[in-house]
Amino acid sequence: MTCGYLLVPENRSKTDGRFIKLSIVIFEPDRERHEPVVYLTGGPGQPAQIRSADDVEAWWSFIDNGAWLRGRRLIVFDQRGVGMSAPSLSCAEHYNPQIWSGVVAHPGDVIDFDEAQKREIRACRDDLLAKGIDLTAYNTKENAADVHDLQLALNVKKWVLFGISYGTKLALKVLEDHPDKIAAVVLDSTLPLDVNYVDQDAANFDRVLKKLDADCAADADCFHRMGSLKTLVSEIVQQLDVQPVLLRLKGDDQSTSFTSVSGDDFIELLFNQFYEREAIETLPQLIRRTADQDYRPLAEILGYEHSYDDSSTFSNGMHMSVVCSDGLPLAESSARFPLLDNWAKDNFYDWACLLWPSAKAVKVHKSHKQNEVPVLFLSGEYDPATPSVWAESVARDMGRSQLVLFHGVGHDVIDTTECGGEVVSDFLENPDAKIKTPCLADMASPQFILPGNSGATVLTTVSTLPMARR
């Protein structure tokens, strides 16, 4: 492997601007036979995880288990403002995870969480500005230019773009700007260039909840024990809105804290559970037990989530800069979701972006109908953050592309199922052949774990969310 830094302009619109550093790691094959792959992480603000020996070992394991990476250099880097790149926009010293989780040390504690969050956003902003960082320069347009500069610096004629979540949006921007430099593109959990994802949560959640309800109804045992999951969720939300429940949480260190759970909080928790197949399979049990006022599984999940602190690695400042600079007009759809509308409106970007310096958003993107670069879309049918309908929409406007839908899968296909890697391998071997990877026939709906089943658990495996709502 080769490690190093790439110097790039912080703001390419300023001729006298300063340069910043991107941290790069290149994993070398024994013998290079195919075009390199550049890996574009999500978030925005998620580090590439190249800081420690354990991180690097995890990448070697990823390569060993991915036939599609054999004979290729894998180029991994921390995007501007993220991870080991400098300057860092993490703002870890200004973020208290409990402020964002609604957790208190004692049941009687009264905290104005909204005001506390605003103070932390301002403190993060002011600290970064005091360091001379141009926050308006941290956006998808500059990110894409960084990717191109990296390709030139490495003297790579053509390479394969692999993007996940926000990384797919970045890959689409690179494809838009430099199609002649790309051999192929793989998009896992697609975020289109022209979608304002921060106002789509209600529609996305309604879609996956209906899918869960339908899959449970098609499973005789699930339907017999659960009935209509959507009806149960509606009843739970209405009850918790009338009377929120106070839960005691146990941390990994056995410390005790407390949080109040309203109907909107319950929706938020369910939304996050849809990211992972293992969590999806436990959702009927979680919903049933919550409806029966058995809040132990709910407290267990919340205790796990609240004990996980990624503020030291996730770049909150970078996240804010990208989301606020890439802002798009609200969706034109007039669809209403009475159960979800209040939850969807509770979106901190609405006020946080007013506090954050941002670049002028790019409003117009080119059509890809004449695209000649082969593009593969990987999409999970349960993805709550980047739904398959988004991938389908982009694929329709992408001249040379294929879309593969994975049953029972949420966000991040490549890390959820080995079949994802097999599909990518077949695609890169022959990009113009229709994908007929045998493992796709074995992809099934979730195998629900129901109350009373031996070994049942409802603990979520979600530890980092590629696109956090809050």
C-alpha positions in Angstrom: 0.0 0.0 0.0 1.0 3.6 -0.6 0.0 6.4 1.8 0.2 10.1 1.3 -1.5 13.5 0.9 -2.8 15.4 -2.2 -2.7 19.2 -2.1 -5.8 20.8 -3.7 -7.1 24.3 -3.8 -9.6 25.0 -1.0 -11.7 27.2 -3.2 -11.1 27.0 -7.0 -13.0 30.2 -7.6 -10.3 32.2 -5.7 -7.0 32.6 -7.5 -5.2 33.5 -4.3 -6.9 30.9 -2.1 -5.0 28.5 0.1 -4.4 24.8 -0.4 -5.7 21.9 1.7 -4.6 18.3 2.2 -6.5 15.1 1.3 -5.4 11.9 3.0 -4.9 9.1 0.5 -4.3 5.3 0.8 -3.7 3.1 -2.3 -4.0 -0.6 -1.8 -1.8 -2.3 -4.5 -2.7 -5.7 -6.0 0.0 -8.4 -6.6 -0.4 -7.8 -10.3 -2.5 -5.0 -11.8 -4.7 -6.3 -14.6 -7.7 -3.9 -14.6 -8.5 -0.2 -14.1 -8.2 1.1 -10.6 -11.2 1.6 -8.3 -11.7 4.8 -6.4 -14.0 4.5 -3.4 -16.2 7.4 -2.5 -17.6 7.4 1.0 -21.0 8.6 2.2 -22.3 11.0 4.9 -21.5 13.6 3.7 -18.8 13.7 6.4 -18.1 10.0 6.9 -14.4 9.2 7.1 -12.8 6.6 4.9 -11.5 4.8 8.1 -7.8 4.8 7.2 -6.5 6.2 10.5 -5.4 3.1 12.4 -3.8 -0.3 11.8 -7.2 -1.9 12.5 -8.8 0.4 9.9 -6.3 -0.7 7.3 -6.7 -4.3 8.2 -10.4 -4.0 7.7 -9.8 -2.6 4.2 -7.5 -5.6 3.4 -10.3 -7.9 4.6 -12.7 -6.0 2.3 -10.4 -6.5 -0.6 -9.8 -10.2 0.2 -13.5 -10.8 0.2 -14.3 -8.9 -2.9 -13.6 -10.7 -6.2 -14.4 -7.5 -8.1 -11.3 -5.9 -6.6 -8.8 -8.5 -7.6 -6.2 -7.2 -10.1 -7.2 -3.6 -9.3 -5.7 -0.8 -7.3 -8.1 0.4 -4.7 -7.8 4.1 -4.0 -9.4 5.3 -0.7 -9.3 8.8 0.6 -10.8 11.1 3.2 -12.8 13.8 1.4 -12.0 17.4 2.2 -12.6 18.4 5.8 -13.0 14.7 6.8 -11.0 12.2 8.8 -7.2 12.6 8.4 -7.6 15.3 5.7 -6.6 18.8 6.8 -8.1 21.0 7.9 -10.6 18.9 9.8 -14.2 20.1 10.1 -15.2 17.5 12.7 -16.0 20.0 15.6 -16.0 17.1 18.0 -15.0 19.4 20.9 -18.3 21.4 20.4 -20.7 18.4 20.2 -22.3 16.7 23.1 -24.0 13.5 21.8 -26.6 13.6 24.6 -27.8 17.0 23.4 -28.6 15.5 20.0 -30.2 12.4 21.6 -32.5 14.0 24.1 -30.8 12.2 27.0 -30.7 13.5 30.6 -28.8 12.2 33.6 -31.9 12.4 35.9 -35.6 12.1 35.2 -36.3 15.6 36.5 -33.7 17.4 34.5 -35.1 20.1 32.2 -33.0 21.0 29.2 -33.9 23.1 26.2 -32.4 20.8 23.6 -33.3 23.1 20.6 -31.4 26.0 22.1 -28.5 23.8 23.1 -28.2 22.4 19.6 -28.2 26.0 18.2 -25.4 26.9 20.6 -23.3 23.9 19.4 -23.9 24.7 15.7 -22.8 28.3 16.3 -19.7 27.3 18.3 -18.7 24.8 15.6 -19.2 27.5 12.9 -17.3 30.2 14.7 -14.4 28.0 15.6 -13.9 26.9 12.0 -14.2 30.5 10.7 -11.7 31.7 13.3 -9.2 29.1 11.8 -9.6 30.8 8.4 -11.6 27.9 6.9 -13.8 28.9 3.9 -16.9 26.9 4.8 -18.5 27.7 1.4 -15.8 25.7 -0.4 -16.8 22.4 1.2 -19.4 21.2 -1.3 -20.1 18.5 -3.9 -18.7 20.6 -6.8 -15.3 21.1 -5.1 -15.4 17.4 -4.0 -15.8 16.3 -7.6 -12.9 18.5 -8.7 -10.8 16.9 -5.9 -11.5 13.5 -7.4 -10.4 14.7 -10.8 -7.2 16.2 -9.4 -6.5 13.0 -7.7 -6.8 11.1 -10.9 -4.4 13.5 -12.7 -1.9 13.3 -9.8 -1.9 9.5 -10.0 -1.6 9.6 -13.8 -4.6 7.3 -14.1 -6.1 7.4 -17.6 -9.4 5.8 -16.7 -10.8 4.3 -13.5 -13.9 2.8 -11.9 -15.9 5.0 -9.6 -17.5 3.2 -6.7 -19.8 5.4 -4.6 -22.0 4.6 -1.6 -24.9 6.8 -0.4 -23.6 10.5 -0.6 -20.6 9.0 -2.5 -23.0 8.2 -5.3 -24.0 11.8 -5.7 -20.3 12.7 -5.8 -19.7 10.0 -8.4 -22.6 11.3 -10.5 -21.1 14.8 -10.4 -17.7 13.4 -11.5 -19.4 11.5 -14.3 -21.2 14.7 -15.4 -17.9 16.7 -15.4 -15.4 14.2 -16.7 -17.1 11.2 -18.5 -14.0 10.6 -20.7 -11.9 9.7 -17.6 -14.2 6.9 -16.3 -14.2 3.3 -17.3 -17.3 2.3 -15.3 -19.4 3.5 -12.4 -21.0 1.5 -9.5 -23.6 3.3 -7.4 -24.7 1.7 -4.2 -27.7 3.3 -2.6 -28.1 6.2 -5.0 -28.6 9.8 -4.1 -29.4 11.7 -7.3 -27.9 15.1 -8.0 -31.3 16.8 -8.3 -33.1 15.4 -5.2 -33.4 17.5 -2.0 -33.3 14.5 0.3 -33.9 16.5 3.5 -37.6 16.9 2.6 -38.3 13.4 1.4 -38.3 11.5 4.7 -42.1 11.1 5.1 -42.5 9.7 1.7 -39.5 7.4 2.1 -40.7 6.1 5.5 -44.2 5.6 4.3 -42.9 3.5 1.4 -40.8 1.1 3.5 -43.4 0.8 6.2 -45.9 -0.3 3.5 -43.4 -2.8 2.3 -42.9 -4.2 5.8 -46.6 -4.4 6.3 -47.0 -6.3 2.9 -44.2 -8.7 3.6 -45.6 -9.5 7.1 -49.1 -10.0 5.6 -47.6 -12.4 3.1 -46.0 -14.4 5.9 -48.8 -16.4 7.6 -47.1 -16.7 10.9 -46.2 -13.0 11.0 -49.7 -11.9 10.0 -51.3 -14.2 12.5 -49.3 -12.9 15.4 -48.9 -9.2 14.3 -51.9 -8.3 12.2 -51.4 -5.0 10.3 -48.0 -3.6 11.3 -48.9 -0.2 9.8 -52.0 -0.1 12.0 -50.0 -1.0 15.1 -47.4 1.7 14.3 -50.2 4.3 13.9 -51.7 3.3 17.3 -48.3 3.5 19.0 -47.5 6.9 17.6 -50.8 8.3 18.6 -50.5 6.9 22.1 -47.0 8.2 22.6 -48.0 11.6 21.3 -50.7 11.7 24.0 -48.4 10.3 26.7 -44.7 10.1 26.0 -42.9 7.3 27.9 -39.8 7.9 30.1 -37.2 5.2 29.6 -34.2 4.4 31.6 -31.1 3.6 29.5 -28.1 1.5 30.4 -24.8 2.5 28.8 -21.9 0.2 28.0 -20.2 1.4 31.2 -23.4 0.5 33.1 -24.2 4.2 33.7 -27.8 5.1 33.8 -29.5 7.9 31.8 -33.1 8.8 30.8 -34.9 9.8 27.7 -38.5 10.7 26.9 -40.0 8.9 23.8 -42.8 10.6 21.9 -44.6 9.4 18.8 -42.1 11.3 16.6 -39.2 9.7 18.5 -40.6 6.2 17.8 -40.9 7.0 14.1 -37.3 8.2 14.1 -36.1 5.0 15.7 -38.0 2.8 13.2 -36.6 4.9 10.3 -33.1 4.1 11.5 -33.9 0.4 11.9 -34.7 0.1 8.2 -31.0 0.6 7.3 -30.0 -3.0 8.2 -31.5 -6.3 7.1 -30.9 -7.8 10.6 -32.8 -5.0 12.2 -35.6 -5.2 9.7 -36.2 -8.8 10.6 -36.8 -7.8 14.2 -39.1 -4.9 13.5 -42.4 -6.9 13.8 -41.3 -8.0 17.3 -40.3 -4.5 18.3 -43.6 -3.1 17.1 -45.7 -5.7 18.7 -44.0 -5.5 22.1 -44.1 -1.7 22.1 -47.8 -1.8 21.3 -48.2 -4.1 24.3 -46.4 -1.5 26.4 -43.3 -3.7 26.8 -40.7 -1.0 26.4 -37.6 -3.1 27.2 -36.6 -3.7 23.6 -37.1 0.0 22.9 -34.9 1.0 25.8 -32.3 -1.5 24.7 -32.0 -0.1 21.2 -32.0 3.5 22.4 -29.4 2.7 25.1 -27.2 1.1 22.4 -27.6 4.1 20.0 -27.0 6.7 22.7 -23.9 5.0 24.0 -22.4 5.1 20.5 -20.5 8.4 19.9 -19.1 9.0 16.5 -18.5 12.8 17.0 -14.7 12.3 17.1 -14.7 10.7 13.6 -17.8 12.0 11.7 -17.2 15.5 10.3 -20.2 17.5 11.4 -18.9 20.7 9.9 -18.3 19.1 6.5 -21.8 17.5 6.7 -23.3 20.9 7.3 -21.4 22.7 4.6 -22.2 20.1 1.9 -25.9 19.7 2.8 -26.5 23.5 3.1 -24.5 24.3 -0.1 -26.1 21.6 -2.1 -29.6 22.7 -1.1 -32.3 22.2 -3.7 -35.9 23.4 -4.1 -38.4 21.5 -2.1 -40.2 18.6 -3.8 -43.2 19.6 -5.8 -45.2 16.6 -4.6 -48.3 17.6 -2.5 -48.6 14.1 -1.0 -49.5 14.2 2.7 -48.7 11.7 5.4 -50.8 12.7 8.5 -49.0 10.2 10.8 -45.5 11.4 9.6 -45.9 15.1 8.7 -45.1 16.4 12.2 -42.0 14.1 12.4 -40.8 15.1 8.9 -41.1 18.8 9.7 -38.9 18.4 12.8 -35.8 18.8 10.6 -32.9 20.7 12.0 -31.5 21.6 8.6 -34.4 24.1 8.3 -32.9 26.3 11.0 -29.3 25.1 11.1 -28.5 26.0 7.4 -29.6 29.6 8.2 -26.7 29.7 10.7 -24.2 28.2 8.3 -22.2 29.9 5.5 -23.0 28.1 2.3 -22.1 28.3 -1.4 -24.6 29.1 -4.1 -26.2 25.8 -5.0 -25.9 24.3 -8.5 -29.4 24.2 -9.8 -29.0 22.7 -13.2 -27.5 19.3 -14.1 -26.8 17.8 -17.5 -28.9 15.0 -18.9 -27.1 11.6 -19.0 -29.3 10.2 -21.7 -26.3 10.1 -24.1 -24.0 8.6 -21.5 -21.6 6.0 -22.9 -20.0 5.0 -19.6 -21.5 1.7 -18.2 -23.2 2.4 -14.8 -24.5 -0.2 -12.3 -27.1 0.7 -9.7 -27.4 -1.4 -6.5 -30.5 -0.7 -4.5 -32.1 -2.3 -1.4 -35.9 -2.4 -1.5 -36.1 -1.4 2.2 -33.7 1.5 1.9 -35.3 4.4 3.9 -32.7 7.0 3.0 -32.0 6.5 -0.7 -35.0 4.6 -1.9 -34.9 2.4 -5.0 -37.3 4.8 -6.8 -34.5 7.3 -6.9 -32.1 4.8 -8.5 -34.8 3.9 -11.0 -35.4 7.6 -11.9 -31.6 8.2 -12.5 -31.3 4.9 -14.4 -34.1 5.9 -16.8 -32.0 9.0 -17.7 -28.7 7.1 -17.9 -28.0 5.9 -21.4 -25.9 2.8 -20.6 -26.9 1.4 -17.2 -28.4 -1.5 -15.3 -30.2 -1.5 -12.0 -30.3 -4.5 -9.6 -32.8 -4.5 -6.7 -32.0 -6.6 -3.6 -34.9 -8.1 -1.7 -35.0 -7.7 2.0 -32.0 -5.3 2.0 -31.9 -1.7 3.4 -29.1 0.8 2.9 -25.5 -0.1 1.8 -25.9 -3.2 -0.4 -22.2 -4.1 -0.7 -21.7 -4.4 3.0 -25.1 -6.1 3.7 -24.9 -9.1 1.4 -22.1 -11.0 -0.4 -24.4 -11.1 -3.4 -23.8 -7.4 -3.9 -20.1 -8.0 -4.5 -20.8 -10.9 -6.9 -23.1 -8.7 -8.9 -20.4 -6.0 -9.1 -17.8 -8.6 -10.2 -20.1 -9.8 -13.0 -20.8 -6.3 -14.1 -17.1 -5.2 -14.3 -16.2 -8.4 -16.1 -18.7 -7.6 -18.9 -20.5 -4.3 -18.4 -22.8 -4.7 -21.4 -24.1 -8.2 -20.4 -27.4 -8.3 -18.6 -26.8 -9.1 -14.9 -27.9 -12.7 -14.2 -25.8 -13.4 -11.1 -27.0 -16.7 -9.6 -27.2 -15.4 -6.0 -29.9 -13.0 -6.9 -32.4 -15.9 -7.2 -31.7 -16.7 -3.5 -32.4 -13.1 -2.3 -35.6 -13.3 -0.2 -37.9 -11.2 1.8 -36.8 -10.7 5.5 -37.1 -13.8 7.7 -39.0 -12.2 10.5 -38.0 -12.9 14.1 -41.3 -13.0 16.0 -42.1 -12.9 19.7 -41.6 -16.2 21.4 -39.0 -17.4 18.9 -35.9 -18.8 20.5 -32.9 -16.5 20.3 -35.0 -13.5 19.4 -33.4 -10.2 19.8 -34.3 -6.6 18.7 -30.9 -5.0 19.1 -30.1 -2.9 16.1 -26.8 -3.3 14.3 -26.8 0.2 13.0 -23.9 2.1 14.4 -23.3 4.8 11.8 -25.9 6.3 9.5 -24.6 7.3 6.1 -27.1 10.1 5.9 -28.3 11.2 9.2 -31.5 13.2 9.4 -30.4 15.2 12.4 
